[in-house]
Amino acid sequence: MLSQDYDAFMQRMKQFKKHPLPKELLECIDKRSLMKIVDDVLTNPGRQKRYRGLKPNKAIRYSKEFTDFTRTFCVLRAPNGEYQCILETKSKNAQNKKRKIKVAKGGSKIGKPAWRLDGKNGAESYYSLKVRLSKKSNASITDKKVIEELEALEKEVQFPWQYGKESRLVRNVMGAVYQRENELVASVYSKKGSTLFETNKSQLSSREREQIASDLLKSVAFLHSEEQIFQDIKCSNILLFRKKDGGIKAKLTDPGQVASIHSSDECVATIDYESPEIALAHAGKTSYSNYFKKTYLKDGPTLGKKQANVLLKKLQKTLSRKKVSELKKEYLVPHQANDMWAIGVTLYKLFHKDQLPKTIPTTKRFAGFFAPRDKRITADDAVKLWTKKKI
């Protein structure tokens, strides 16, 4: 299998010169410097030996600071064994002058434009994301905290590769771990897309919004069928890609908070997307209670928090203090219904000009997402509801 993966990679690299070079790529590196990197990957016997020794999820990064190349590039193996060659272009143009670029941000990651050189149809636009593992200038890959951070990152990157295209999850790949200035960082590469957060939703056609909703619901339905809970559904964790036919495709990304339904972890969500049960569970002392408390004090209660207050009063009227306390502990466990509330908020924003719901929606399409937990719509039922020709 190693030989097949490597031979396929070499063949794609050989085909690189036969494809037209994107204008955007040549704006950040001149053709001669680019071909020097491609030729080195194809002909350098010493480096080829290192490439062959790569295991899945591992990478070799050649920094421009320590080589005679004008740009940094990385050869890696994805979790499925596939080889990739990523060119990091950063913020310099072909003449090595500063240029304005679009910076990608998400969670603990921040990144700049990059290119996958061995794409099936030539160079593909990517992002080179950096994750800080430690601020210490003397930090080592053997430090306990660094190991924990790296293991969590590798787990996050590995997760989408367990499933096929049906999951509609973005499949990122791990780069190398290296020292940058006074930081120890890990690189992660992601195919370039636009987040739903940064997209002007009013400029999306009705058909495109329906496609995004369908993709999102089917993705969550698939994850729930696999007994997984995404736990961080929000507009900034949805990437939009343009297909060759001009259509749109939506995929979930950043599964760092995914939990099994059998998990003993605490439930979590991003503010504005948290269900009443999450808000109520973290009203006491929990790992995330300060996050919710400080945000509510600063920005005011969200719809989830307001409904948590309503829920608490209702419970206090009908149940003993002990039973209410037990329910709070039950709500602290990750639950698929929390994903459905978050989807409801996301879809509401998608179809209402990026506005958050201020009260519980009553329309048939949205009401089920905001129902009490025991009556909240499931992902499977939401797919059926939203894919009907007439609602």
Secondary structure, DSSP 4 states (H G I P E B T S, - for coil): -HHHHHHHHHHHHHHGGGSPPPHHHHTTS-HHHHHHHHHHHHH-HHHHHHHHTPPTT-EEEE-GGGSS-SSEEEEEE-TTS-EEEEEE-TTB-TTS-B---PPEEETTEEEEEEEETT-TTS-EEEEEEEEEEE--TT--TTSHHHHHHHHHHHHHHHGGGGS-GGG-B---EEEEEEEETTEEEEEEEEE--EETTTS-GGGS-HHHHHHHHHHHHHHHHHHHHTTEE----SGGGEEEEE-TTS-EEEEE---TT-EETT--SPP---TTS--HHHHHHTTSS-TTHHHHHHHHHHH---HHHHHHHHHHHHHHHHS-HHHHHHHHHHHTS--HHHHHHHHHHHHHHHHTTTPPPSS---SHHHHGGGS-GGGPPPHHHHHHHHT-S--
